[in-house]
Amino acid sequence: MKGLRDRHWFCLVSVRDCVLALLHRLVDDDDGSDDGSSGSVRLRMVDSSSIRVHRHGAGAPRDGEPPQIGVSRGGRTTKVHLGIDGNAMVKTVFLTPGQAADCTQAEALLADLGQDETVVGDKAYDTDAILGLIETAGATAVIPSKSNRKSPRSLDRETDKTRNLVERFFGRITEFRRVATRYDKTARNFLSAVRLAISRFLLRRITDQSIESTA
């Protein structure tokens, strides 16, 4: 019965999305800017994290949706792709098999990219296709050049330092055991667990802001 209750909860996609939307509106200064300081820019930070799949997470029905589980030298893994803004507000989150290259998912991560945004990512996103996509959208790329690039680009190192925000965000949500290791057989259930972890993290932010405002 417990498994049935879990599946019933995780299938409430509309409720989950409403909760996330409400949390986004409750967080102060959610305008996509950096930290609200003068001269701040609108940031879009992208990154991914590979999650090990427990043996109980294998064996999803073959006639259902793809389980988004890949096999590599590290074993079975699922990769979580995440795009957030300068206020740690989640813009995009989805799953792929663990062996999927980050650069192949950039189009989905940057689907709603605005003209005045600055995209911050690591070297995995340094491809001509991604740079062209960002330029076409009228945005700015702050992505380190790969060592094999013939003409390395200049890098705004101060803006590049903000990339640690998305890395720390992954650190926060993987504090939850159900996200740190995948036990769910279906991608739908695991993605719902990831979104619930994100919701809890945002609730903590709201609570901390409320305490600071009343102090």
WOKAFEN-V382505 format. One record per residue. N is the residue number from 1. NEAR is the number of other ideal C-beta (glycine too) atoms within 10 Angstrom. D_CENTER is the distance of its C-alpha to the mean C-alpha in whole Angstrom. Layout:
N	NEAR	D_CENTER
N	NEAR	D_CENTER
This chain:
1	5	32
2	6	29
3	7	27
4	8	28
5	9	27
6	15	23
7	14	23
8	9	24
9	13	22
10	19	19
11	13	20
12	12	21
13	12	18
14	8	20
15	10	20
16	18	16
17	11	15
18	11	18
19	17	17
20	18	14
21	10	16
22	11	18
23	20	16
24	14	15
25	8	19
26	14	20
27	15	18
28	11	20
29	12	20
30	14	17
31	12	18
32	18	15
33	15	17
34	17	17
35	11	19
36	11	22
37	7	24
38	4	26
39	5	25
40	13	22
41	17	20
42	18	17
43	24	14
44	26	11
45	25	9
46	25	7
47	22	6
48	24	7
49	19	9
50	16	12
51	23	13
52	14	17
53	24	18
54	12	21
55	9	24
56	11	25
57	21	21
58	13	23
59	10	26
60	18	24
61	9	27
62	7	27
63	5	28
64	11	25
65	10	21
66	12	20
67	25	18
68	23	16
69	23	17
70	18	19
71	13	21
72	11	22
73	6	24
74	11	21
75	11	22
76	19	20
77	21	16
78	25	13
79	21	10
80	23	7
81	19	5
82	22	1
83	26	4
84	22	6
85	20	10
86	23	13
87	20	13
88	18	10
89	19	10
90	21	7
91	19	8
92	16	6
93	17	5
94	16	7
95	22	9
96	21	12
97	18	15
98	23	15
99	13	17
100	18	15
101	13	15
102	20	12
103	15	14
104	12	15
105	21	12
106	24	12
107	12	14
108	12	11
109	25	8
110	23	11
111	12	13
112	11	14
113	20	15
114	12	17
115	9	21
116	11	20
117	22	17
118	19	16
119	24	13
120	27	13
121	27	12
122	17	14
123	14	17
124	18	15
125	26	14
126	20	18
127	18	20
128	8	22
129	12	21
130	24	17
131	16	19
132	11	22
133	18	19
134	23	18
135	11	22
136	9	23
137	16	20
138	11	22
139	18	19
140	19	19
141	19	18
142	23	17
143	22	17
144	18	19
145	14	22
146	12	22
147	8	26
148	7	27
149	13	27
150	5	30
151	5	30
152	12	27
153	12	26
154	6	26
155	13	23
156	14	22
157	9	22
158	8	22
159	15	19
160	15	17
161	11	17
162	18	15
163	19	12
164	12	13
165	19	11
166	25	7
167	13	9
168	10	11
169	19	8
170	16	8
171	11	11
172	16	12
173	23	10
174	17	12
175	11	15
176	16	15
177	9	18
178	17	16
179	22	13
180	13	14
181	14	16
182	28	16
183	15	19
184	23	19
185	18	21
186	18	19
187	21	15
188	19	16
189	20	17
190	25	14
191	20	11
192	21	13
193	20	13
194	24	10
195	20	10
196	19	13
197	18	12
198	25	10
199	17	13
200	14	15
201	17	13
202	20	14
203	14	17
204	11	18
205	17	17
206	13	20
207	10	22
208	10	22
209	14	23
210	11	25
211	9	27
212	8	27
213	8	29
214	6	31
215	5	32
